[in-house]
Amino acid sequence: MPAMSAFTETGRRSTDWRRPLRYLWRLPLLSLHLLLGLPLTLLMINPITARMELRGERLDHLAVRLWSGTLMRIFGFRLRRYGTPLPGGALFVANHVSWIDIELMHSQRMMGFVAKAEIARWPLVGWLASRGGTIYHHRGSNDSLHGVMHQMVQRLEQGLAVGVFPEGKTTRGDAIGTFHARIFQPAVLANVPAQPVALKYGARGNAQTIVAFGEKESFFANFVRLLGEPGRVAEVHFLEPVAAAEDGRRRMAETCRERIVAAMAG
């Protein structure tokens, strides 16, 4: 697990006198986004809009993407996308830093994520994740894992996108952990490609450790802290896809990880 020296940023948490000022204008925007934008988005997620398209994108998917993109901007992130997400059924695999990774990826492409079951109980994000088609996994349960794999295969075969974080957990942001090969098996069974996605926060990814959860930091604490952070760029790098390999889910995992590590260092 090689360290990523570019993943750090000089800290200003204790001396940032502008933080209260950011809360003054971001909190009202967040409240407006939740009170008005959220109900409108939920209204757009229905069987009718699922059959309607605008410029090749389903309307319900467009609604989720716009809501997530707006949320990212309220948190002060300027979004930049490199590369193009695959259309149709595909397994998107990304490095995992914080809860906001899901919103960042949703701002670019609608996909159902595989996430730990605890997220379903998180305020707001858990509810939104459930409405967004998240597949929940109870850690340590083989029955849960089999159910997750089955749901992933079904969605991929239906031409839908699935997003996973193959490290299996959030990190400190200063390195990329091992990619677990088993999560790639549904792509093999459905015969769809995996597309690695590198998520970078800050200039050249130098704010990874700031966006990441601090030691023993709760979701709520991280949420509030990020809301007061200085504005910075958030990059999404859609990298060269990796074809499904019947005899090589381990090879798929290693190739995806190598491409993400290279993109983070670049």
HELIX and SHEET records of a PDB file:
HELIX    1   1 SER A    5  PHE A    7  5                                   3    
HELIX    2   2 ARG A   19  LEU A   32  1                                  14    
HELIX    3   3 HIS A   33  GLY A   37  3                                   5    
HELIX    4   4 LEU A   38  MET A   44  1                                   7    
HELIX    5   5 THR A   49  ARG A   51  5                                   3    
HELIX    6   6 LEU A   59  ILE A   74  1                                  16    
HELIX    7   7 ILE A  100  HIS A  106  1                                   7    
HELIX    8   8 ALA A  117  ARG A  121  5                                   5    
HELIX    9   9 VAL A  125  ARG A  131  1                                   7    
HELIX   10  10 ASN A  142  GLU A  157  1                                  16    
HELIX   11  11 ALA A  181  PHE A  184  5                                   4    
HELIX   12  12 GLN A  185  ALA A  190  1                                   6    
HELIX   13  13 ALA A  203  GLY A  205  5                                   3    
HELIX   14  14 GLN A  208  VAL A  211  1                                   4    
HELIX   15  15 PHE A  219  LEU A  227  1                                   9    
HELIX   16  16 ARG A  249  ALA A  265  1                                  17    
SHEET    1   A 2 GLU A  53  LEU A  54  0                                        
SHEET    2   A 2 GLU A  57  ARG A  58 -1                                        
SHEET    1   B 7 PHE A  77  TYR A  82  0                                        
SHEET    2   B 7 ARG A 232  PHE A 238  1                                        
SHEET    3   B 7 ALA A 194  TYR A 201 -1                                        
SHEET    4   B 7 ALA A  90  ALA A  94  1                                        
SHEET    5   B 7 ALA A 161  VAL A 164  1                                        
SHEET    6   B 7 GLY A 112  LYS A 116  1                                        
SHEET    7   B 7 ILE A 135  HIS A 137  1                                        
END                                                                             
